[in-house]
Amino acid sequence: MSTVDTTPRELPSEHAQLRTASHGKAEVHLVRVEREGPVHHISDYTVSSAIRGDLDRIYTHGDNATCVPTDTQKNLTFSLARDGVGTPEEFGLKFGRFMAAEWPQIVTGGRWQVMKVEWDRIVGDQGPHDFSFVRRGKEERHAVVQADGGDLRVVAGLKELTVLKSSGSAFVGYPKGTYTTLPETTDRIMSTDVSAWWEYNTLEADWDGIFASVRHIILAEFAERFSMALQNTMWAISSRIIDTHPEINTVRMQCPNNHHFVVDLEPFGQDNPNVVFYAADRPFGDITAEVVRTGTTPSDLAWGTIPSFS
Ligand SMILES: O=c1[nH]c(=O)c2[nH]c(=O)[nH]c2[nH]1
């Protein structure tokens, strides 16, 4: 058996000296769900923690005796969020104070950055929804006009319409086998960045009105219909768009499944009754669908250059 010598030893340098150093975990994305009866409130924070202090020997000697791991700092981000996050300022202060109190011999300073993004409650067919939200301010509206000779085609769309529901979504009944580890769930967070494009069969339409209606259908179906899978929600949206708007023949959607994992806080002596989630940015489920009006075919001219659809 080969052994590795992990005894710290100095790596000397003739001319170099360590001037500043820090280490931490950057961009821990957490979502916290607060339940007030049937009404949910969500907080979405991306937190970066880094400590300064007695860290020199980690670099110069390979001596990790003062190296509070970046992984520990990530765990703490979730643990400190268990009983509430408050404002970004409050959470940053809480984190900084905790680190200094927990490792007074090591941590003499640090940097805690907390980014909060805002979500608005979705207003569906039935009014403001209890547990479905839309991200403020990232969304894009698009139109692509293609001409060939006298032939003109209009495709409209939206991108980056980010939505999240903290309940009302299940995923069960899928094939199980050697490589299945995903547990079935009848209550999960579902979140996606909706990309939707639709082809008009006319050159004269109430463009603004139809855009507003399509956007409403996306939000209302996402919020108010129980979802058996993201695919099921995409069908509900696309088919309702076609049934509602005779001017539209084809709807294409691409939706990432932005996974939210319940963080195991048990190692830190805390329970986690679906309160603190790790919002993973990758990998993501990549779900696409093209839905057409029965008896019609999408125009190659119209769709030839529409991006981001595989
Ligand atoms: O809505 C979902 N659709 C899937 O195809 C899928 N696959 C998976 O692992 N989770 C989910 N969720």
Ligand as a Chemical Component Dictionary entry (heavy atoms), coordinates in Angstrom:
data_LIG
# 
_chem_comp.id                   LIG 
_chem_comp.type                 NON-POLYMER 
_chem_comp.pdbx_formal_charge   0 
_chem_comp.three_letter_code    LIG 
# 
loop_
_chem_comp_atom.comp_id 
_chem_comp_atom.atom_id 
_chem_comp_atom.alt_atom_id 
_chem_comp_atom.type_symbol 
_chem_comp_atom.charge 
_chem_comp_atom.model_Cartn_x 
_chem_comp_atom.model_Cartn_y 
_chem_comp_atom.model_Cartn_z 
_chem_comp_atom.pdbx_ordinal 
LIG O1 O1 O 0 -40.960 17.581 -14.846 1  
LIG C1 C1 C 0 -40.032 16.762 -14.988 2  
LIG N1 N1 N 0 -39.858 16.138 -16.176 3  
LIG C2 C2 C 0 -38.858 15.237 -16.400 4  
LIG O2 O2 O 0 -38.722 14.683 -17.525 5  
LIG C3 C3 C 0 -37.994 14.953 -15.325 6  
LIG N2 N2 N 0 -36.926 14.131 -15.203 7  
LIG C4 C4 C 0 -36.465 14.292 -13.932 8  
LIG O3 O3 O 0 -35.458 13.716 -13.459 9  
LIG N3 N3 N 0 -37.233 15.183 -13.247 10 
LIG C5 C5 C 0 -38.199 15.615 -14.094 11 
LIG N4 N4 N 0 -39.206 16.503 -13.948 12 
# 
loop_
_chem_comp_bond.comp_id 
_chem_comp_bond.atom_id_1 
_chem_comp_bond.atom_id_2 
_chem_comp_bond.value_order 
_chem_comp_bond.pdbx_ordinal 
LIG O1 C1 DOUB 1  
LIG C1 N1 SING 2  
LIG C1 N4 SING 3  
LIG N1 C2 SING 4  
LIG C2 O2 DOUB 5  
LIG C2 C3 SING 6  
LIG C3 N2 SING 7  
LIG C3 C5 DOUB 8  
LIG N2 C4 SING 9  
LIG C4 O3 DOUB 10 
LIG C4 N3 SING 11 
LIG N3 C5 SING 12 
LIG C5 N4 SING 13 
# 
